[in-house]
Amino acid sequence: MPRAVAKAVSVSRPDQNDERPAHFVQSLERGFQILRAFDREHPSMTVSEVASRTGLTRGTAQRFLLTLVDLGYAEHDGKRFGLRPKVLDLGFAYLASNDVWDTVEPFVEEVVNELNESCTVGVLISIRLFSTAISSIRRLLRGRDIPSRTPGSCGRRWRR
C-alpha cells in the first residue's frame, strides 16, 4: 500500500531570501508552526508526522513538542502528541485585552432584539473569520465562551 505524503503546514513568514529583522526569534516561529500543525484531521501525531507537516527536522520537532508538554500546552502518550486545552489561553489573552466587544455589545443586542435572530461578531484575519462574540436570542456569549474559526468567505455576506 502506498504511503500518504504529508503536506507541510503553510506558515505566513518572510521569503527565505528576505532578511528578517534583528529582533526576529525563529524559535517562536517554529513553536507556532508546531501548534498550527494540529487540526481536525490531525488531532494527534507522532514526532515524524509533526516534522513532516511543519518541514522541521525530527529532532527539532521533538524538542518543541516535549517543551510544549512540559508547559502544559501538549500531551504525550508515549508515542503520539496532542494539544491540551491550555492552548486556548493564547487566544483568550487577545479577547481579554480587547475592549471592542464592550463597544459592540449594545449593537449586537439591538440586532438580536429587532430581528429575533442570533448575531455573530468576528474578526477577519487573512482568509479566516474568527468569531469572538455571539448573541443568541436568550443571551450574549462572549470570547471565552465561543471560540471558532470560519473561512472568511463565509463572513463576506455580513461585510459592508
C-alpha positions as CSV (number, residue, x, y, z in Angstrom):
1,M,0.0,0.0,0.0
2,P,1.5,3.4,-1.0
3,R,2.3,5.8,1.9
4,A,0.4,9.1,2.0
5,V,2.6,12.1,1.5
6,A,2.1,14.7,4.3
7,K,1.6,18.3,3.3
8,A,3.7,20.8,5.2
9,V,1.7,23.4,7.1
10,S,1.8,26.7,5.4
11,V,3.3,29.4,7.6
12,S,3.0,33.1,7.0
13,R,6.6,34.1,7.1
14,P,9.1,36.2,5.0
15,D,10.6,34.6,1.9
16,Q,13.7,32.6,2.6
17,N,15.7,35.1,0.6
18,D,14.4,38.1,2.6
19,E,16.3,39.3,5.6
20,R,14.4,39.1,8.9
21,P,14.6,42.0,11.4
22,A,17.3,41.6,14.0
23,H,14.7,41.1,16.7
24,F,13.0,38.1,15.0
25,V,13.1,34.9,17.1
26,Q,12.9,31.9,14.8
27,S,12.3,29.6,17.8
28,L,9.0,31.3,18.5
29,E,8.0,31.0,14.8
30,R,8.8,27.2,15.0
31,G,6.8,26.8,18.2
32,F,3.7,28.3,16.5
33,Q,4.3,26.1,13.4
34,I,4.1,23.1,15.7
35,L,0.9,24.3,17.3
36,R,-0.7,25.1,13.9
37,A,0.2,21.6,12.6
38,F,-2.6,20.1,14.7
39,D,-6.1,20.3,13.2
40,R,-9.3,18.3,12.9
41,E,-7.7,15.8,10.5
42,H,-4.5,15.6,12.7
43,P,-5.6,15.8,16.4
44,S,-2.7,13.6,17.5
45,M,0.6,12.9,15.7
46,T,3.9,11.2,16.1
47,V,7.1,13.3,16.1
48,S,7.7,12.2,12.5
49,E,4.2,13.3,11.4
50,V,4.7,16.7,13.1
51,A,8.2,17.1,11.4
52,S,6.7,16.2,8.0
53,R,3.8,18.6,8.4
54,T,6.0,21.5,9.5
55,G,9.1,20.9,7.5
56,L,11.2,20.8,10.7
57,T,13.7,18.1,11.5
58,R,12.5,15.2,13.7
59,G,14.9,16.4,16.5
60,T,13.7,19.9,16.4
61,A,10.0,18.8,16.3
62,Q,10.6,16.5,19.3
63,R,12.3,19.2,21.4
64,F,9.5,21.6,20.7
65,L,6.8,19.0,21.4
66,L,8.4,18.0,24.7
67,T,8.7,21.6,25.7
68,L,5.0,22.1,24.9
69,V,4.2,19.1,27.1
70,D,6.4,20.5,29.9
71,L,4.5,23.8,29.6
72,G,1.1,22.1,29.6
73,Y,0.2,23.0,26.0
74,A,0.5,19.5,24.7
75,E,0.2,15.9,25.9
76,H,2.1,12.8,25.1
77,D,1.0,9.1,25.5
78,G,4.4,7.7,24.8
79,K,4.1,7.7,21.0
80,R,1.6,10.4,19.9
81,F,1.3,14.1,20.8
82,G,-1.8,16.1,21.0
83,L,-2.8,19.6,22.2
84,R,-4.3,20.4,25.6
85,P,-6.9,22.9,26.4
86,K,-4.3,25.3,27.7
87,V,-3.6,26.4,24.1
88,L,-6.9,28.3,24.3
89,D,-5.2,30.7,26.7
90,L,-3.3,32.2,23.8
91,G,-6.5,33.2,22.0
92,F,-8.2,34.2,25.2
93,A,-5.4,36.7,26.0
94,Y,-6.3,38.6,22.9
95,L,-10.0,38.6,23.7
96,A,-9.4,39.7,27.3
97,S,-7.2,42.5,26.2
98,N,-9.5,43.9,23.5
99,D,-12.4,46.2,24.7
100,V,-14.1,46.4,21.3
101,W,-16.5,43.7,22.5
102,D,-17.9,46.0,25.2
103,T,-18.4,48.6,22.4
104,V,-20.3,46.3,20.0
105,E,-22.4,44.5,22.7
106,P,-25.3,47.1,22.7
107,F,-25.5,46.9,18.8
108,V,-25.4,43.2,18.8
109,E,-28.2,43.0,21.4
110,E,-30.2,45.5,19.3
111,V,-29.9,43.3,16.2
112,V,-31.0,40.3,18.2
113,N,-34.0,42.1,19.7
114,E,-35.2,43.7,16.4
115,L,-34.7,40.6,14.2
116,N,-35.3,37.9,16.8
117,E,-32.3,36.2,15.3
118,S,-28.8,35.3,16.6
119,C,-25.9,37.6,15.7
120,T,-22.2,36.9,15.4
121,V,-19.3,39.4,15.6
122,G,-15.9,38.3,14.3
123,V,-12.5,39.4,13.3
124,L,-11.3,38.7,9.7
125,I,-7.6,37.6,9.9
126,S,-6.2,36.7,6.5
127,I,-8.9,34.4,5.0
128,R,-10.5,33.2,8.2
129,L,-13.2,34.8,10.3
130,F,-12.7,34.3,14.0
131,S,-15.9,34.5,15.9
132,T,-15.5,36.5,19.1
133,A,-19.0,37.2,20.2
134,I,-22.3,35.5,19.5
135,S,-25.6,36.8,20.7
136,S,-28.4,34.4,20.8
137,I,-32.0,35.3,21.4
138,R,-31.6,34.4,25.0
139,R,-28.1,35.6,26.0
140,L,-24.8,37.1,24.8
141,L,-21.9,34.7,24.6
142,R,-18.5,36.4,24.6
143,G,-15.0,35.5,23.7
144,R,-14.1,32.7,26.1
145,D,-17.5,31.1,25.7
146,I,-17.4,30.6,21.9
147,P,-14.1,30.4,20.1
148,S,-14.5,29.4,16.5
149,R,-12.8,29.8,13.1
150,T,-14.7,30.1,9.9
151,P,-13.4,30.6,6.3
152,G,-13.5,34.3,5.6
153,S,-15.6,33.8,2.6
154,C,-18.5,32.7,4.8
155,G,-18.4,36.1,6.5
156,R,-18.5,38.2,3.4
157,R,-22.3,38.5,3.4
158,W,-22.0,40.5,6.6
159,R,-19.5,43.0,5.4
160,R,-20.5,46.3,4.0
